[in-house]
């Protein structure tokens, strides 16, 4: 008998994602992703000074503030064909790298690892055994027996109190939780240690951005950091030194704890390399520009169709013409006026709410399409595009992951799965941790060469101009599309990563990545749909900017309804 | 044993505004800390932060603090008039008895505190200065009653600090607050054919 399960909301933070699945014989037959609230962010930017858009854009979401600020200034710079100084590129890149590392660490440990780790088994673990398991796979110093014992004591206290607090909503004891008590202890110890490294990544953003969250150092045309290596008041050698030591302390956690843990998880749950493939078209935009003109990038961009790596079309830079005509947003099944698709520069955001209609309109998220096709974005797209491009750093860390997970085989084909998305995010983090020091070096070398320029003032033409600002954000390709009339926005549309991934069906009835990734997903107990959450959480959903909303009353607990 | 007065003075202090400035009265937190910053000056041990809606990313800012005071819009139930200002302590938020909810960011605060308790770096004292919002609908406006309460909120933040012996005093010359999201400023945009 087919059962309908509704999970609302799905996300641990920044909620408002509702997932409906039909389950038959313990597996999902049909799925709908719906965003349950609207706020119409773009409307607030129309009519505003194009030099200030980024200040508002970075308030779209409380978590990914920086990425919207960056996409917004890049959009205006693109419209003006304004080049920014090399120092500005490197400073922006370092902010983006630190933000992404922070975001990936928080996603893995704080937002999703408890889908795989049953903390209620931790009191049964033998800390000495756990320490020796951890020592066998990693050189991370936070795995000592004493450290693990201390964590176990904390968890014992928590479990004994009978008040698990924030952990009381977990699906503890679920048959799909299969790690040993020792493995659970190791991963939860890193969950707690991650809080410290989250702080350090924040400090990097704070030093460069002047403030975090909501960096203050951006400007259309560059950054506002005053550089003078001999002045105490400006960005000087002292600050550079602090940055370097923060990055150097962050890197071991990323490579020896997070990356190792993600590989451990994949090796322990190999069946999850088969579920959750979904839409196998991938889009990644190039990022981390290496020169003022942004002609060379450290992260390659491209488009892959049907999971076929040979189909790669490289996106060399942000001036790429095809992407500008290929992207359109379809509102047939979204709560907006009209049907069919519009290119973002011509996009409208006029709400038309109809209640949840599985065959009609059912979400506040629009359905972005690339040449009419749904696309998956995110670290997985990043890694597949890098792999297909022969990108050395991607191959280095993909190879390292394969070696760790062996004898379980992980090919680029296997990566296209629920567990693959976790792995891809960890591979990307390891790559970014290498790039962090490289971009620090680029900045230091350029400053020591005597270049202290950070800003090229913008000038606005008297005619309309269009621009798109691209950024490969932690959750995937982000693009802000602007039309500027004499220095003022006349249209503003943000096509965000979660819009791509949480997309509803389009005019032709083709489902989006979340929806199609859930097909054939196992569900052992419809009352406890842990497996559905694993697949949805693998995308790192964050609905705040996708559906343009914030709940004014704040719901506390996810509801699961079985109809 | 009663600790000496000197030991009781919190050393690391954080005054935090929470809320989204794009969501009407939800921007109260940002407004209140900006007014506080402009009317009062504090010692170097007091950080004043407008954190927006950070969710779980709140934790790093609370990590190991002696005292945290948060300004935010709160849903305190029907019986309270919009614009009403109240001060709450941590247990008001964390116990299930209280109907109190911080607008939109409640889960982030509770979860952040629970995490910090586990790692042993929970703030020693946490207070919330809350206002009852009139409307948290989308838009960069603040209701007059909430705007009116924001100066009183700044004073409340200051007196909470002073009561605890923290270095905080009125500025001799107050600084004009930068309420950038409320102002509809339209400075002339540099055109291509003009000198900049």
Interface residues (C-beta under 8 A of the other chain):
Chain A: X12 X13 X14 X15 X39 X40 X41 X43 X44 X49 X50 X51 X55 X56 X59 X60 X61 X62 X63 X65 X102 X106 X110 X111 X154 X158 X165 X166 X167 X192 X195 X196 X198 X199 X202 X211 X213 X214 X457 X458 X459 X460 X461 X462 X486 X487 X488 X544 X550 X551 X552 X553 X554 X556
Chain B: X20 X21 X22 X23 X26 X49 X50 X51 X52 X53 X54 X55 X56 X57 X59 X60 X63 X75 X101 X102 X103 X104 X105 X106 X107 X108 X110 X111 X114 X115 X116 X118 X119 X121 X133 X136 X137 X138 X139 X140 X180 X181 X185 X186 X187 X189 X190 X191 X192 X193 X194 X196
